[in-house]
Amino acid sequence: MGTVPGPDGLPRCGWCGEISEFFPYHDNEWGFPVDDDIRLFEKLCLESFQSGLSWRTILAKRENFRAAFAHFDFNRVAQFDEADIERLLADAGIVRHRGKIEAVINNARRACELVEREGSLAAYFWQFEPDERDLPAPQTQSTSEASIALSKELKKQGWKFVGPTTVYAFMQAMGLINDHLDNCVYRDKVAEARKAFKRPVKAR
């Protein structure tokens, strides 16, 4: 897929052309590096909900997901119980899939454990940032060695719905790789942001 003209006439990644709402998401979020644990946890959860669905569906419901899951504060979500699961299953504003809902709660608990060990989710996830020189052409694959490795480690720690494809989409969106097309006007902007980004490190 090539590029499509954005609202300003400049080229954007082709997937933006599916719906107009994709343009602000692409321009303001996708690919810019993130070190905020809540945002990282939210994105991984939303990518797990997307499994088998489209990002269009999830993005349209994102604010509902935030309201339903305590804005993805994993310390709070880790306390959710069966009553919360029933509440979420009755919430028409989100994707009502018991397995995925239970996975978010489980993953919140695993996130708390990970933070205790690593200091932050950011410090852990950014360890898996691949060398840019090893990356293929943008948007030519749906998994990578890095996403497979991170998926494997998360599963080993008890995380659920974190397959290599889900993790790769997470890495694309959170800026661990710059997967904007070469002629997308935002590729250079993301490259500059990544260059200026201070990689989080494990707390000593």
N, C-alpha and C positions, 0 to 999 in steps of 0.2 A: 504494500500500500504506500502510495506517495503522499505528498502534502496536499492540504486544502487551504484556500485563503481564509484568514481569520477576519474578524470584524473590521480590522484596519487594513485589510487587503494583503497583509504579509503572510508568508507560508507557516502553517502549523502542521503537526503530525496528523496524518490522514484520519485517525479514529475520532478526531474532534468533529468531523463532518456528520457524525451520526445524529447528534442532537446539539442544539445551541448551548445547553447547560454544560457541555464538556469543555467549551472554550475557557471560561473562568477557572475551572478546575485545572485544566492543562496549564494555563498561563500563571496561575498563582500558587499552585501546590505541586503538581506532578513532577517529580525528579529533583526538586529542591531539597537539600540535605536537612534532615531532622534529627535533633538530639533530645527531644522532649519525650519522656517515658510514656505519658498519657497518650500523646498522638501516635507513638509507635505501637502501643498496645491496641489502640482503637483501630488503626489501619490493618493490623494483623487479624483482628476479629472481623472486621468488615470484609476482608478478602476471604476469610473462611466462610462467611455467609454468602459470598458471591459464588462459591463453588457450585457449578451447575446452572448458574443464573448469569445475568449480564450486569456489568458495572452500572449501567443506566438505571437498573432497578434499585441497586443498593444506594447509589448517590441520591436518588429521589427520596429515599427513606432515611438518609443519614441523620437528619435532626431528630427523627422519631427514635432511631436507634440510640442516639445520645441521651435522650430523655429517659428511655426505658432502662438503659444500663448505667445509670449514675454518671453520665458523661465519660464512661470508660475509665473511671478511677478504679484501678484494679484492686486497691486496698478495700474499697467498698463492695465491689462486685464479688470479691472472695468470700464475703459474708452472706451472699444470697443463699436462700434455702428453697425447699420444695414449694413453699407458698409463692416465692418469687418466680419460680419456673412456671407455675400455673398462671400467674399474672401475665407473664411474657407470652405464653401460649395463647392468651386471650386478647393480646394486643394486635389489632389489625394494622397498625402502623409500621410493623416490622415484618421480617420473614419468620413465620411461625413454624420453625423446624426444631423439634425437641432436641435432636442430637446436636445441632449447632448451638442452641441456647445453652445446653449443658456443657458443651465444649468451652464456651466463653467463660462460664463460671469456673470450670476446672482450670482453664488457662490463667485466669486471674490469680488463682491460688499458686499455680506454678510460677507466675510472674513475681509474686511476693517472695517466693523462695529464691528465685534467681537474683532478685535485687539484694537479698541478704548475702548472697555469695559474691556477686560481681560489683555491687555498689549501685548499679543502674541497668536498666534494660538497654539503654543506648550504648553503654560501654561494652556490653556483651554482643549486641547485634553488629556493631561497627567493626568488630574483630573479623567479620566475614566479608568485609568490603574487598572485592577482587581487584587485582592490578588492572588498570585500564588498558594496558598493552595486551592483555590476554583476552579482551572482550571481542566478540564477533561484531559484524555490522549491526547497527541499531535495529531493534524490533524484528530480528530474524530467528529468534528462538523463544521458547516459553519456560525453559529451565536452564540451569547452568551448574557448573561444578560447585560454585559457592552456594547456590540455593539448595542443591542436593545435600551439601554438607551441613548447612544450617538446619534444614528440615530434619535430617537424621539426628542431630544433636538435640533438637527440641523434643522430638518424639522419645528419645532416650530418657529425657527428663520428665516425660509424662504429658507433654502438650498434645492436643488433639486438633484435627482438621488443619494441619500445617504441612501439607505435602509440598514437594519441590516446586510445582507450578504456582501454588498459593504464595509460597515464600518468594519466588522470583518476582511476582507481581508486586509484592510488598517492597522488595528491594528496589524495583523500578520507581515506585511511587515515593519512597522515602529518601531517595537520593543516594543510595549506596552504589548505584550505577547511574550513568547518564545515558538513557536509552532514547532520547529525542533523536529524530531523524537528522542526518547531516545537514540538510537544507531547511530544517525547521528553525525559525527565528529565535526559538527559546533554547536551542542547544548551547549556544555560546553563553547565554545568560545563566543557565544551570552550571556550565563549566566554570564560570567565574565564581558562582556561589560555592561550588564544591572546593575551588581553590582557596577561598577565604575561610572555609569552614574549619573550625578547630575540632578534630576528632576526639570524642570522649574516651577517657581511659578508665580502667578499673581503679576504684578507690583503694588506697593502700591501707 
